[in-house]
Amino acid sequence: MQRHYSTEPEISRVLIAATFSAVSSCCNFLQTDKVNRFSETLGAHSLSLRHTKTEVLQVNVGKLCNLTCVHCHVNAGPKRKEIMTCQTIDRIIDWFAHTEIPTIDLTGGAPEMIPDFRYFIERVKAMRPTRHVIDRCNLTILFDPGYKDLPQFLADHEVEIIASMPCYTLENVNAQRGEGVFEGSIKALQVLNSLGYGTHFPLHLVYNPVGAFLPGPQSELEADYKRELKKHFGIIFNSLYTITNLPIARFASYLRHNNKLEEYMQLLLDNFNPATVSGLMCRNTISVSWTGEVFDCDFNQMLKMNWRDGNGVLHLWDIDPAMVENREIVTGSHCFGCTAGAGSSCGGALV
């Protein structure tokens, strides 16, 4: 029995095309809200949001991607030019080498598409083999020309893979991510399984709702995914992460196109869960852009809500790692997306 995957009628091929044509002008109201409703809500619950010990350095290496997904908060796509240079990679790794941060998390876009993706991973692993590297992969990139050796490369370097897979059915995946994506994702997962992913190396899948609603219960969805993918395709994986779509960039454009932006924001506000705040990813993560600028999370990064000091925007190499702890986190109304219902983080539900 299928659960929590009803595709809303307006998500059609025609709508997707219209949504994509509008995203270049998308600048959502969350950036210009004069009242920080999220901060007010935290105060009403006697809560504060400050950085703790940094456990993850998440690096968004650029907006270049082989896909153009409806829910993308990065507004990534095949024509984007923003990619991290080798010089910036070196500066990030030199900074990272002088910290005890255990994990570096590579995201995008499709992080694999930057020219120095392999170099980035090789430098981290050469520094200290115990350093953990995560690749946030859309799966289909593994079969594009020039990338077919990547599965073996990732396995050889023991890179954890967190892979986008918004459903276990063809119709819903292709509606959200484009024609042929489901078939390519299944093939990629089978190849990764053959290399030991899901058994010897961690392989996690990510579910995003196909529409303007919150994810269903993560444990139930994980059971459904594991049953259906194993039964029909012989695929195994470790965990499913449910992540709420935030009203930023392309997804905000989709909401506006359907006159659902205010309704969706109200849904997030109405489902604020104070129990999620202690587990928010911004508390133990430093987010870095393709230019090296620093943020509290990838969502803040897309809204250009930078870390700043008296001299302006901060880059990672401007920061003393020892001075980050207890720093107040920059918030906005979009933060309700991470605190709604069971909560949402790069590692899935929070409660």
C-alpha positions, 0 to 999 in steps of 0.5 A, a space after each residue: 500500500 502506497 503511503 504519503 505520496 499523493 501527487 497534487 493535480 497541478 504538478 504536471 509537465 506543463 506546470 513544471 515548465 512554467 515554474 522553471 521559466 519563472 525561477 530566475 526572477 524568484 526573490 521570495 518575501 522571506 528575505 524582506 520580512 521586517 519581523 522575524 516571526 521565528 525569533 519571536 516564536 523561539 522567545 515565546 517558548 523561552 528558547 534560544 538558538 546558538 551554535 554548539 561544537 562544530 561536527 560538520 563542515 558542509 560545503 556547497 561547491 556550486 549550483 551546476 547540476 544535470 537536473 532541474 528539480 521542482 523542489 530545489 532550494 538552490 535553484 540549480 541546473 545545467 546552465 548555472 556557472 557558479 562552481 568552486 575553484 581549486 584555489 577556494 578548495 585549497 583554502 577550505 581544506 587548509 582551514 579544515 586541517 587545523 580543526 577537529 571537525 570530523 565530517 565534511 559534507 559536499 553538496 550542490 547542485 551536483 557536487 560531482 560536476 565541479 572539475 576538482 571534485 575528486 581532488 577535493 576528496 583526495 586531499 581530505 582523505 590524504 590529510 587524515 583517513 579517519 576524516 569522514 566525507 559525505 557526497 550528496 548525490 542525485 544518482 543520475 549523474 553517475 551515468 552521465 559521460 565523464 562520471 561513470 567511474 565515480 561509483 568506484 572512486 567513491 567506494 575506494 575512498 569510503 565516501 558516504 552517499 546521501 542520495 535524493 530519491 523522492 519516491 519509490 514509484 516512477 510517476 512521482 519521481 519523474 514528476 518532481 525531477 524530470 523524465 527518466 530520472 527514476 530509471 536512472 536512479 534505480 540503475 545507479 542504486 543497483 551499481 552502488 549496491 554491487 560495490 558494497 553500498 548499503 552493506 560495507 559503505 553507508 548509503 542513505 536516501 532522501 525523501 522530499 514531499 511532492 507538493 506543499 505538505 509536510 513529510 509523513 512519519 520517517 520510520 513508516 516511509 523508510 519501511 515502505 521504501 525498503 520493502 518496495 525497492 527490495 521487492 521490485 529492484 533488489 535494492 538495499 540501503 541504510 536509512 531514509 531521511 525525510 526533509 521538508 521542502 523550504 519555501 526558497 528559490 524554485 520551490 517558492 516559485 512553484 508555491 507562488 504559481 499555485 497561490 499556495 505560498 501563504 498557505 504553506 507558510 501558515 502550515 509551517 507556522 501552525 506545526 512549529 514543534 519546540 522539541 525540534 530546536 535542540 537538534 537543528 543542524 545549524 547548531 553543529 554545522 558550518 555552511 560554506 558557499 562556492 566562494 568560501 563565504 560562511 553561513 549557518 545553513 545551506 538555506 541561509 546561504 541561498 537567502 544570502 544571510 551571511 555571517 558578518 563582522 564589522 568589516 562585512 561578509 566573512 569567509 571560512 578562512 577569516 574564522 577562528 574555529 575556537 570562537 564559533 561555539 555559542 555564536 548566535 544563529 541567524 534566523 528568519 521565517 524560513 526556519 519554520 520549515 526545519 521545526 515543523 512537525 517532526 522537524 527536518 535536517 540534513 539527517 532527516 527528522 529530528 523527533 
